[in-house]
Amino acid sequence: MTRRTLLAVGTASVLAFSAQSFAQTPENVLIVGQIAEPKALDPAAVTAVNDFRILMNVYDGLVRYQSGTLEVEPALATDWEISDDGKVYTFKLRDGVTFHDGSDFNAEAVKFNFDRMLKEDHPYHDTGPFPLSFFFSAVQDVEVVDPMTVKFTLDAPYAPFLSNLAYPTGLIVSPEAVKAHGKEFGRNPSGTGPFKFAEWKSNERVVVERNDDYWDGTAQTEAIVFRPITDANTRTAEMLAGGIDLMVEVPPVALSQFEGDGYNLVEQAGPHVWFLILNAKEGPFADKRVRQAANYAINKQAIVDDVLEGTAAVAAGPTPPAFAWAYNESLEPYPYDPEKAKALLKEAGAEGAELTFYVTEGGSGMLDPVAMGTAIQADLQAVGLDVKIETYEWNTFLGQVNPGLEGKADMAEMAWMTNDPDTLPYLALRTEAWPDKGGFNSGYYSNPEVDELLEAARASTDQAERAKLYQQMQTIVQEDAPWVFVANWKQNAVTSSRVENFELQPSFFLLLKDVSKK
Amino acid sequence: MAGYIFKRLLSAIPVLFGITLIVFLIMAMIPGDPATAILGSYATPENVAKLNRDLGLDAPLWQRYFIWLGNMLQGDFGRSFALNRPVLDEVIERFNATLILAGTAFILCSLLGVIAGVVSAARQYGFADKAITFAVLLGISIPSFFLGMMMVLLFAVNLKWLPVSGMYAIYGGGDLPDLIRHLIMPATALSVVAIGVIARLSRSAMLEVLRQDFIRTARAKGVHEFGVIWRHALKAAMVSIIPVLGIQAGFVLSGAVYIEMVFQWPGVGRMLVDAILKRDILLVQGGVVFVAACYVLFNIIVDVAQSMLDPRIKT
């Protein structure tokens, strides 16, 4: 074979293999670029938003979030009553709903779900572990009143209970499928949702198909394919090449690629807050004025605009505005005012203080932690603080920060995404939530007034009442400045122009029932 | 011969035993535990303790080691925490994918590298030599992951000739042409550096051989130049090229990690990176032990084959 023939054969084979066009994904089948391989399709067993994105389309819970809000509305339960003491919840269940495997949805099925998760002696408790079962740790007993009525008894009033039921951990699985598949249920899921599970090929795809018997109107597309594409650059390239129709978590630097025709860019603020924990127990940040100075000194707008390319908004306080009903609209973010910061530092005698700053390399909800940390360091240096950064890999970082900053650091980055306005402040701002008591208050903030407000809000079952308490709490916490409130992340997604009716939810769940594709 | 093989297999046992101990201790020593990784923001000490108990990680270290080792000897590598499936299923599937990628890249770099080296040597200081030397230098200098990304941009995003990532098409794929389409870019990106290295060494090996007397004799006897180069000289030069190919095989296999990340190739390298980040202890341990066992086995096969060709090695 001469070199010329070799060349010719080579060229010909390249042309032959590339004859097929890769730009066209099939009609009526939505291909979604996910950020990772799911762990399991068992809602009780998973913890990652990535897995929730699939689950929310395969299962329903007793309640769900109203589209566009974080307020609950009926789903598999049509109605419910809460006892006056806030401890007993009685749900009326929807008639005529069947699981994808054909078995009936009823009160027994609901009881099975919660007993499996919560009771260590349940015959199917070994299909776990169930890492987020503490969402329902207040549940003492689940009782079948009649086939279509189920009663939950809590050990104490616990207001977030309803919104926890709307969270993926509360989605209802088919007891028959759990019994049939045991530990392999996570790979053979069966729920009541708008799509039913069809296929899972490891590291390649999860396919779900339309459930034609769905109780709430059938889905627009025939099927959805979820593809795990871990690398953000590769995900962007797949979107540009037409290999996927919908991509979540577009990296800020890639946004400009999708500005033209052919793509729709969607964004939605969510229940996320990015903040700096300040060590209020010892060192310069034990003085409230120094903590406030840090809030004034950091140019949050610049971080949001320049580092995050507009994929976040400046945070005003500890509660994200996505919790519209509980958010205090009157809060204004600390303005960027280096002069005021300097004055406060002088007043507190903290000029030139040396600070240790824990920064992480990545991690869930942490956005661009290294670049953000560096920008924060520069802003604090500019008002005369001497900031030393220590960087850790995410899991190591959590191991350093969660046990508390005492004796180690003055400040640390942190971010939370939650489903109820109770969760974060309750776990991270109360005196009873100091690390030695099993909470996440790693900066040792303590204000009895805040403690009282949070306990009262948790015990109340009246949403208007709760809202008022949370709003008061936000005002006090903002003034006390136990954290530097930095940003609220806006989740984004890109779809090709063939995709219609797509919107992102403040819950960050991906609901695809009403999405259509040409 | 049977005795030699037996001896080699016997000597592999302490090696494998050592590997299990090292990988177990490393996973026990790195900061962060699987429960914290799974729970993320919700990792309260209480939740972590409970989940560790559920995962069977609350037993003393030595006990966990022997339970793991004992199970493994019975063929049970345990279950991955992060993927919720048997470790061995996942590892075998992933190792298979890596073998396809690294194997193709190895064949590619051996063929192209040797050909480039031979052509270069045959036309020393000629145009072909200069062009190849330049291309080789370029190839060695470009990091493979960067080359991979640029190839994606050109051939997949702009020209739309080849798929961006994955091993098979999502729809209507799964056959051999589909696999080859998905292989072209990652295999090329993975082999470029190795092609350069092999070409350079083949060139110098060939130049040395071409200066020897038997080549002059062959030419004097009127052997066609093609035969001189490709039959007589290359055969002699292969003696010093083959060890280089062996080293490059290892290089290609380890380089597959980056390429698997860029092209979302479902291989064992990407699996290990993901597993380490998620502190998926059993998957990391099982994966490393499996890959190590394969390496040891390959080595024994190579040694045995060599000793068959050259009995002196047996001592």
Boltz contact constraints between the chains, C-beta under 6 A:
constraints:
  - contact:
      token1: [A, 17]
      token2: [B, 181]
      max_distance: 6.0
  - contact:
      token1: [A, 18]
      token2: [B, 161]
      max_distance: 6.0
  - contact:
      token1: [A, 22]
      token2: [B, 160]
      max_distance: 6.0
  - contact:
      token1: [A, 22]
      token2: [B, 163]
      max_distance: 6.0
  - contact:
      token1: [A, 23]
      token2: [B, 160]
      max_distance: 6.0
  - contact:
      token1: [A, 26]
      token2: [B, 171]
      max_distance: 6.0
  - contact:
      token1: [A, 39]
      token2: [B, 82]
      max_distance: 6.0
  - contact:
      token1: [A, 39]
      token2: [B, 84]
      max_distance: 6.0
  - contact:
      token1: [A, 40]
      token2: [B, 84]
      max_distance: 6.0
  - contact:
      token1: [A, 47]
      token2: [B, 38]
      max_distance: 6.0
  - contact:
      token1: [A, 129]
      token2: [B, 51]
      max_distance: 6.0
  - contact:
      token1: [A, 129]
      token2: [B, 54]
      max_distance: 6.0
  - contact:
      token1: [A, 131]
      token2: [B, 38]
      max_distance: 6.0
  - contact:
      token1: [A, 131]
      token2: [B, 39]
      max_distance: 6.0
  - contact:
      token1: [A, 131]
      token2: [B, 51]
      max_distance: 6.0
  - contact:
      token1: [A, 134]
      token2: [B, 47]
      max_distance: 6.0
  - contact:
      token1: [A, 186]
      token2: [B, 84]
      max_distance: 6.0
  - contact:
      token1: [A, 203]
      token2: [B, 266]
      max_distance: 6.0
  - contact:
      token1: [A, 205]
      token2: [B, 170]
      max_distance: 6.0
  - contact:
      token1: [A, 225]
      token2: [B, 170]
      max_distance: 6.0
  - contact:
      token1: [A, 229]
      token2: [B, 264]
      max_distance: 6.0
  - contact:
      token1: [A, 231]
      token2: [B, 261]
      max_distance: 6.0
  - contact:
      token1: [A, 234]
      token2: [B, 165]
      max_distance: 6.0
  - contact:
      token1: [A, 234]
      token2: [B, 264]
      max_distance: 6.0
  - contact:
      token1: [A, 237]
      token2: [B, 152]
      max_distance: 6.0
  - contact:
      token1: [A, 237]
      token2: [B, 157]
      max_distance: 6.0
  - contact:
      token1: [A, 237]
      token2: [B, 164]
      max_distance: 6.0
  - contact:
      token1: [A, 238]
      token2: [B, 164]
      max_distance: 6.0
  - contact:
      token1: [A, 240]
      token2: [B, 157]
      max_distance: 6.0
  - contact:
      token1: [A, 241]
      token2: [B, 156]
      max_distance: 6.0
  - contact:
      token1: [A, 241]
      token2: [B, 157]
      max_distance: 6.0
  - contact:
      token1: [A, 241]
      token2: [B, 164]
      max_distance: 6.0
  - contact:
      token1: [A, 243]
      token2: [B, 164]
      max_distance: 6.0
  - contact:
      token1: [A, 364]
      token2: [B, 40]
      max_distance: 6.0
  - contact:
      token1: [A, 395]
      token2: [B, 32]
      max_distance: 6.0
  - contact:
      token1: [A, 395]
      token2: [B, 36]
      max_distance: 6.0
  - contact:
      token1: [A, 395]
      token2: [B, 37]
      max_distance: 6.0
  - contact:
      token1: [A, 395]
      token2: [B, 279]
      max_distance: 6.0
  - contact:
      token1: [A, 396]
      token2: [B, 31]
      max_distance: 6.0
  - contact:
      token1: [A, 396]
      token2: [B, 32]
      max_distance: 6.0
  - contact:
      token1: [A, 398]
      token2: [B, 36]
      max_distance: 6.0
  - contact:
      token1: [A, 399]
      token2: [B, 31]
      max_distance: 6.0
  - contact:
      token1: [A, 399]
      token2: [B, 32]
      max_distance: 6.0
  - contact:
      token1: [A, 416]
      token2: [B, 41]
      max_distance: 6.0
  - contact:
      token1: [A, 438]
      token2: [B, 44]
      max_distance: 6.0
  - contact:
      token1: [A, 438]
      token2: [B, 45]
      max_distance: 6.0
  - contact:
      token1: [A, 438]
      token2: [B, 46]
      max_distance: 6.0
